[in-house]
Amino acid sequence: MNNSFQSYSYGDVAVLIPCYNEAVTIAKVVDDFKRELPGARIYVYDNNSSDGTGRIAAEHGAIVRTERRQGKGNVVRQMLRDIDARYYVMVDGDDTYPAEAARDLIAPLAADEADMVVGDRLSNGTYGEENDRAFHGFGNNLVRFLIKLIYGFKFSDVMTGYRAFNDVFAKTMPVLSPGFEIETELSIHAVDKRWRISEVPIDYRDRPEGSESKLSTFSDGIKVIFTIMSLFKDYRPLALFGWLALIFCILGLIAGIPVIVEYAYTGLVPRLPSALLAVSLVFCGAISLTCGLILDTVVKGTRKQYEVQVIQTYADLRQRGEN
């Protein structure tokens, strides 16, 4: 796979490293990527670190910038706004991802076989062997299941922080998440907008001694689940409100069938509250379906505008590259 990349210059690559208090590991991460991708630009965005992360990264040759808005999503958003490159490699600064895999991640992009490449930690089992933090594996599996259920695409690894993408994907990616939900948002966006996705198995190693994870398993996990549901509403409103309409109608039937049966036998409606409840539930179902249809029309219009934007971005970036 690496051979397909040899005709491209590593100068076309930008390595994006969002960092918050990674003084223990950042020097090694920068040195490793400088060795594996000689000539690539290594960007470290310091997200209010108090341990000298930015200074250490600069001493080792990284381009260091500061992002004051706290949160990984905020950092990635600013990175994509600031940095122009043909190919982007996004990696955490905690030395859990091998720089040796960077060329394998870039290769499908360079061969024009993918728009986003995911560094898959799970397929070869190294994540399970190295990561002993409780519930991380369960959380990843839950998110994978929800994305498969809702969006119909089966990721091998959703929460990985090691990814690569091309310039058009980067410049048309609307980053909304402020924190660790960014990986989920990238994944769902790529699926919903029908970008070409490739997964490359990578080796994972746990954080070295003295390096602490900033991820809160439960609070960040809840945020990720809310992000999935929020994007479900934004990207697939007819499916969401259609299911709500079905649930309301079923509940309405459950409440209304006894009333209808009794009316058929007696000609009377003695259970007036049950009848009102049944009518209200069915009415809510009709409203939900109507909302879904209206929002689905809006989303389809937005999707068309996005496709036009992508085509224009392709043209602009390729013209800039030729000049």
Salt bridges, closest charged atoms under 4 A:
GLU22 OE2 - ARG207 NH2 3.09
GLU22 OE2 - LYS214 NZ 3.12
ASP31 OD2 - HIS60 ND1 3.04
ASP32 OD2 - LYS28 NZ 2.79
ASP32 OD1 - ARG35 NH1 2.99
GLU36 OE2 - ARG35 NE 3.10
GLU36 OE1 - ARG103 NH2 2.50
GLU59 OE2 - ARG55 NH1 3.24
GLU67 OE2 - ARG69 NE 2.75
ASP84 OD1 - LYS171 NZ 3.12
ASP84 OD2 - ARG320 NH1 3.80
ASP92 OD1 - LYS72 NZ 2.67
ASP94 OD2 - ARG207 NH2 3.48
ASP95 OD1 - LYS28 NZ 3.44
ASP95 OD1 - ARG205 NH2 2.83
GLU100 OE2 - ARG35 NH2 3.04
ASP112 OD1 - ARG196 NH2 2.89
ASP115 OD1 - ARG196 NH2 3.03
ASP157 OD2 - ARG121 NE 2.64
ASP167 OD2 - ARG318 NH1 2.80
GLU183 OE2 - LYS72 NZ 2.38
ASP192 OD2 - LYS193 NZ 2.87
ASP192 OD1 - ARG236 NE 3.63
ASP192 OD2 - ARG303 NH1 3.04
ASP206 OD1 - ARG133 NH1 3.22
ASP234 OD1 - LYS233 NZ 2.79
GLU262 OE1 - ARG271 NE 3.34
ASP296 OD2 - LYS300 NZ 3.42
